[in-house]
Amino acid sequence: MFKAKDIMNAKPEHCQLETPIAEIIQRFADDGLDHMLVLDDDSRLRGLITESNLIEQQASLHVPTAMMIFDMVVPLGVDKFEHEIARLQALTGEEIMQADINTVAPDAELDEIAALMSDNHAHHLPVIDKNSVVGIINNRDVIRALAKRRK
């Protein structure tokens, strides 16, 4: 029977609470990431950032509209737009992460892991041992283990 420690990625990507969003986005793009753990200064898990978290932040940006008056384009809401850009650029890992995430122990059984992911619509499960992150499991890890188990 497969356990979390058998199927996990033992070197999960992570950032610190204060890591700027620009750096996080760049790492997602450069390294082809779809998630990143957020750790505090004691390397304890504080949250998870996914591609969806990053997209949601950008989707909240409202582009200013413009109005034509006497053949002139008059932008409306430019100050608000500039304020929003500054706000987005100042965000950190702590501000965009999902703080309430499920975790598993290294000895968690495959069926328990699959049920936890299914019941909570989770795509990533950090593996925690003695308050420290020792790995992460994603959907593909579970599917590979299920396929191996069936052989």
ZAKEMI-675849 format. One record per atom (N, C-alpha, C): x, y, z. Coordinates in steps of 0.1 Angstrom, whole numbers, plus 5000, padded with zeros to 4 digits. Example, Ala and Ser with C-alpha at 12.3 -4.5 7.8 and 13.67 -1.06 7.14 Angstrom:
BEGIN
513249435078/512349555078/513249675078/512849785071/513749895071/512950005079/
END
This chain:
BEGIN
500849885000/500050005000/500950125000/500650224991/501350344991/501050445002/502050515007/501850615017/502250745011/501950855019/502350985014/503851005012/504650945021/506050955019/506550885007/505750795001/506150714989/505950794976/504950874977/504450944964/504751094964/505151154975/505351294976/506551344968/506551474965/507651544960/508351604973/509551554976/510251584988/510951724988/510851794976/511451924975/510452024970/509452054977/508452144972/508952294971/508452354960/508752494959/508052574970/508752674974/508252764985/508752904985/508052984992/508553124993/508253165008/508653285011/508453335025/507153425025/506653455037/505453535038/505653665032/506853725032/507053865027/507553865013/507653755006/508053754992/507053834983/507653934976/506754014967/506053934956/504853974953/504053904942/504853904929/505554004926/506354004913/507353894912/507953864923/508953754924/508253624923/507053614930/506253484929/505853454915/505253554908/504753544895/505953504885/507053564887/508253534879/508653384881/508653344893/509053204896/508053104890/506753134891/505753054884/506053044869/506253154863/506453164849/507853094845/508853124852/510153064848/510352914850/509752874861/509852734865/508652644862/507652704855/506452624852/505652574864/505652654874/504952604886/503452624885/502752544893/501252564894/500952584909/501952574918/501652594932/502952634939/502852694950/504052724958/503652734973/504352664982/504052674996/504552805001/503952855012/504352975019/504752935033/506052965036/506552935049/506953055057/506953045070/507353155079/508853145081/509353235090/510853235092/511353115099/510453035105/510852905112/510552785103/510352815090/510052715080/508852635082/507852695089/506552625092/505652675081/504752575077/503752605067/502752705071/502552805063/501552915066/500452915056/500752865043/499752865033/500252815020/499352825010/499652774996/499152874986/499952904976/499652984965/499552904953/498452914945/498252844933/498152944921/498152894909/497952974897/496653054899/495552994904/494253064905/494353184914/495153174925/495353284934/495953404927/496953374918/497653484911/496653544901/495953464894/494953514884/493853594890/493353554902/492353624909/492853764912/494053774916/494653914920/494654004907/495053944896/495054024884/493654064879/492753964881/491353994876/490654104884/491154134896/490554244903/490954384898/491854384889/492254514884/491254564873/490754684876/489754744867/490454844858/490454824845/491154914835/490255034834/490855154834/489955274833/489255284819/488155344819/487355364807/487655504802/487255524790/487455664784/486155704778/486155834777/484955904771/485356004760/484656014750/484956114739/484156234742/484856344743/484156484745/484856574735/484056624725/484556714715/485856664709/485756544704/486956474697/488156454705/487956464718/489056434728/488756314736/489756234738/489556114747/489856154761/488856144770/489056174784/489056044792/490156014798/490155894806/489455914819/488655814823/487955814836/488555714845/488755754857/489255664868/490755624867/491555714861/492955694860/493655684874/493255774883/493855774896/493555644903/492355594902/491955464908/492755354902/492955354889/493755254882/495255254887/495755364888/497155384893/497255334907/496255364915/496255314929/496155164930/495355104921/495254954920/496554894916/497154944906/498454894901/499454894913/499555004920/500455014931/500154914942/498854894945/498354804955/498754654951/498554624938/498854484934/500354464934/501154564931/502654544931/503154534945/502454574955/502954574969/502454444976/501654364970/501254244976/502354144979/502254064989/503153964993/502553824993/503353724995/502853584996/501853575006/502053635018/501053625029/499653675025/499653785017/498353845013/497653775002/498253684995/497553614984/497453464986/498053414996/497953274999/496653225004/496353095003/495253035009/495852985023/495253035034/495852995047/495152865052/493952845049/493252725054/493352605044/494452525046/494652415037/494752285045/494452185038/494552045044/495951995042/496451915052/497751855052/497551705055/498651635052/498651495056/500051465063/500051355070/501351305076/502051215066/503251195068/504051105059/503450965058/502850915069/502350775069/500850765064/500250875059/498950875054/498850775043/497750695043/497550595032/496950665020/497250595008/496850654995/495350674995/494550585000/493050605000/492650725008/493250745019/493050865028/493350995020/494450985014/494951105006/493951134995/493551034987/492651054976/491251104981/490751054992/489551094998/489551245003/490651275009/490851415014/490851515002/491651474992/491651564980/490351574973/489651464972/488351464966/487251544974/487151514987/486151574995/486351724996/487651774995/487951914997/488251984984/488151914973/488451974960/489852034960/490751964967/492152004968/493051944957/493952014952/494851964941/496251944946/496451994958/497851984965/497651964979/498451864985/498351844999/499851845005/500151945013/501451945019/501551825029/502751765030/503051655039/503851715050/503251705062/503851765074/504251655084/505551675090/506051585100/506651665111/506151655123/506651735134/506651875131/505551935126/505452075123/506352125112/506952035105/507852075093/507352015080/507452095070/507052055056/508151955052/507751835048/508651735043/508351695028/507251755023/506951725009/505551775005/505151754993/503851794988/503351684978/502051664978/501451564969/500451644960/500451614947/499451674938/498651564932/497651604924/496751514917/497551404909/498551444902/499251354893/499951244902/500451284913/501151194922/500151084926/498951124929/497951024934/497550934922/497350994910/496950914899/498050814895/499350854895/500450764893/500450644902/500250674915/500250574925/499050474923/497850534920/496750444917/496950354905/497650404895/497950324883/498950214887/499950244895/500950144899/500250034908/499350074917/498649984926/497849884918/497249924907/496349844899/497149734891/498449754889/499249654882/499549534889/
END
